[in-house]
Amino acid sequence: MLTVVLGLGSALGYALHDFLMVKVVRAAAVWTALTWSMGIGLVILLPLALVLSGPPSGSAEWRAVAFATASGVCEAAGLGALLRGLVKGNLSVVTPLASLAGGFVAVIMITRGEPLPALAAIGLPLAVVGGLMASVEKAPKEEVLGPDESAGNGAGGAAGASAPARRTRATAGAGWALLSSALCAGTMLLCVEAGALHPVALAAYGRLGTMVVLVPIALALAGLRLPRALARRAAYAGIFDAAAFVGLAAAISVGPVAIASVVVVQGGTMAAILGLLVLRERLSRVQIAGVALTCVAVALLATG
């Protein structure tokens, strides 16, 4: 029960982070926005970690620090991919696809010997099918007919002519979302190896590794300046992300990891609901069905 509570708290933090960052990354460079949000997390977590557990000592803790640092780098790459997907893709599609990371981790942990919950046998295939359905959409008419022909057909200018079939294509942001899911799965597995650390310390050293990588990239590609309103929004997102990372580390430490991983990615479900209800995103029926299947799959895995 504690694993589920911690995981859902982490999921809510990640969902709120993604929701806040949609506006930021559509108006500013992704790496700049990510550096701001992650930097706030480091400022919060590192002093707190030193107070709660002190500096690392012993070979086991230093080994865990190395894995924690790597997890932060991996998470930053995963969030960067997710935010790139959100630049053009819908929150209600991109985040459920990214949440497939929980299924990947669950399968890996089960092959390592963790027991397979009965509902997981249903949830995992549903997650794959739902992800595929959510990641395709009809191409706009302009891409099939061209702008002139499309306008003419709409006005009756091409009466009697059969319109070419509208082909499907990958949903905007779907590729980035799937890359994010793979990287987030790597983050969770690295956190497992850093279990010798206090959850706050794990998150703090993860954020330290994140910033070592992010700052040079942001400086080289886009700089660190953000308009005040966007910087404030990114800072709030960073607070939620820091809390979510601690929740993830704590849920994994309590275990089992297979359950923790799929509960944490309920953030995709929460973000999808925010996208549909708050941002008023419009999806096709197939996409809605795919998002629904993905959410049901994640819920089944979490329940199991």
N, C-alpha and C positions, 0 to 999 in steps of 0.2 A: 504493500500500500504506500509506503514512504517513497519507493522508487517512482510510482505513478504520480504522486503529488509533486515531487521535485521535478520530474520530467515535464509535467504540465505547466509548472511555473516557468521553466526554461522555454517551453514552447511559446507561452504568452509573451515572454521577453523578446524572442526572435521575431514573432509576428508584429509586435509594435515597432521594433527596429525597422523591419522591412517596409511597413506602412509609412513611417516617417521619412524614410530615405527615398521613396519613390519620387517625391517632389524635388529633392535635392539633386539626385543624379540626372534628372531630366533638365536641370538648369545649370549644372556644373560638371566638371570632370569627375569621373567615377573615383579615380585614385585619390584625388584631393578630398572628396567627400568621405571616403573610407578612412583616410588618414586622420581626419578630424574626429570621426566617431570612435575609432579605435584608440586614438590618443587620449580621449576622455576616459575610456575604460582603463588604460594604463595608470593614469593619474589617480584614479579611485582605488584600483586593486592593489598596486604594488605597496603603498604604505600600509594598507590593511593587512596584507599578507605578512609583512615583516612584524607587525604587532601580534598577529595571531600565532604565527609559527616560527618567527625568527628566520635568519638566513639558512640556506641548506647546509647540512653537515652529513658526512659519511658518503660512501660510494653509491649506496642505493638511492639516496636523495638526489645526488648530483646526476646520476643516470636518469632519474625521473625528470629532473630539470631539463635535460637535453630533449627528452620526448615531449615535455610540455611546450618547450620553445618551438619544436617542429610542428606541434599541433596548432600553435598560433599562426605559424606561417601558412599551414595548409588551410586553416579556417579563413585567413585573410584572402587567399586565392579563391576559395569557395564563395565567399561573400562578394568578392570582386566579380566573379562570373555571374552570380545571381543578380547583382546590381546592373551589370551590362545587359542582362536579359530584361530587366525592368525598364531600361531606357526606352525600349520600343514595345515590349510585351506587356500583357495584362498581369497585374498582381494576382488575380484569381486563377491564372493558368500557370504562370512561372513558378510560384511558390509550391503548389502541390507537386509539380514535376521534381523540383529540388528535394521535396520531402521523401522521395524514393530512397534517399540515402539510408533511412532507417531500415528499410527492407534489405539493402545490401549488407549492412552491419549484422542484422539478425541472422542472415544466411551464413555469414562468415563465422559468427560465434557459435551457431549450431553445429557447423562442421568441426569446430574446436571442442565440442563435447557438451555445450549447453543444451538442455532438453528443448524439443520443438513443441510449443503449445499447439493444441489441437486446431485452434482457429487460424493459426499461421498458414496451414495448408490451403486454406481458402483465401486468406488475405494477400499472400504473396502473388499468386496469379492475377487476382483482381487489380493489384497495384500496377502490374505490367500492362494489362489491358487498358486500364483507366489512363495510364500515362500516355499510351499510344493514341488513344482517342482525343485526349486533351491537347495533344501536340500537333494536330493537323487542322487546317482551316481551308475554306474555299478561297481561291485567288480572286481578287477584285475583278470586276468585269473589264476594267480598263486594261488589265494585263492580258486578257484574252482577246478582246475586240479592238483595243486601242481607244484613245479618248474620243476621237471623232465618230467611229463606228458605234461606240457605246452610247454616245449622246443621240446619234441618229436613230438607233433602235429604240431608245427610250421614247422618242418623239414619233415613232411609227414610220421613220424614214426608210427602214429596211423591212417593210411588211412582207410577209410570205417567205422571207429567208430564214433558214434554220440557224439559230445562234450556236456557235461552238460550245461544247460542254466546258463548264468551268472546272478546271483541275484543282486538286488539292495540293497543298504545300505545307511545309513545316510552319507551325504557329510562330509568330515573331517572339524571339527570346527562348524558344524551346531548346535549342542546342546549348545555349549558355546555361539554362536551368539543369539540363542533364549533366553537363560538366560540373556544375556546382554540387549536384547530388553525389558524384563520385568523390570530389574533394572533401565534402563534409563527412562522408563515410570514413575517409582517411583520417580526418580530425578526430572522430570518435575512437577509432582504433588506436591512435597515438595517445589519446587520453587514458585509455585502458592501461597502456604501458607506463603511464606516469602516476599510477595509483598510490605510490609511496608518499605523495605530497598531499597536504591539506587542500581541499577543493578550491579555496580562495587563492592559495599559493599556485596551484596548477594554472588557474585562470590568469593570474598575474604574470607568471613567466611566459605563458602563451602570448599574452598581449605584448610583452617585451620583445619576443621573437617577431611578432607581427610588425611592430614599429621599426625594428632594425631593417626590415625589408621594404616596408611601405614608404618611409620618408624619402629614401633616395629615388624610388620610382616616381613618386609624386613630384619631387623637385625637378627631375629630368623631363617629365612629360607635361606637367600642367602647373606646377607651383603649388603653394599652400594657401593661397588667398581665397576666401569665400565671402560673399556678401553677408552682412551681419545676420539677416533673417535666416539665411540658409545655414550659417555657422551655428546659430542657436538651435535650429532644428536637428542638425547633425549631432550636436552635443547631447540633446535629449535622447536621440537614437543610441548614442554611445553608452548612456547610462543603462538603458534597457538591454543592450547587447552584453555589457559587463555582468549584469545580474543573470542573464541567460546563460552565459558561459560558466558561471559558478554553479548554476542549477544543473547544467549538463554534467560537469565534473562530479557534483555530489550524487546525482542519480546513477552515474556509472560506478561510483565507489560503493554505493549501496547494493546495486545489481538486482537481478541479473542484467547483463549488458544488452542482451537481445531485446528485453522488454524496455529498458531505459531508452535505447536508440529509437524505437518506433514511437514511444510516447513523446519524446523530445520533438520529433518531426511533426507532431500534431500542430506545430506552428504553421505549417503549410496550410492545414485546414482552416486555422484561425485567420490567417492572412487572406485566404480565398474568400472567406465570408466578409472580411473588411473590404476587399476589392469590389465585391458584388453589391454590398449594401451602402458603403460610404462613398466609394469612388464611382459608383454607377457604371461599372464596366459591362459591356455587352458582349455576350458570347453566342456562338451557334448552339443549336440543340445537341449536336454531337459533342461539342466541347463541354457543355454543361454536364452531359452524361458522363464524360470522361473525368471531369473534376469530381463529380459525385462518387463515381466508382473508386477513384483514388482516395478520397476522404473516407469512404466506407472501409477500404482495405486497410488504411492506417489505423482506423478505429478498431477493426477486428484484431489486428496485430497487437495493439495496445491492450485490448481486453484480454486476449490470450495470455 
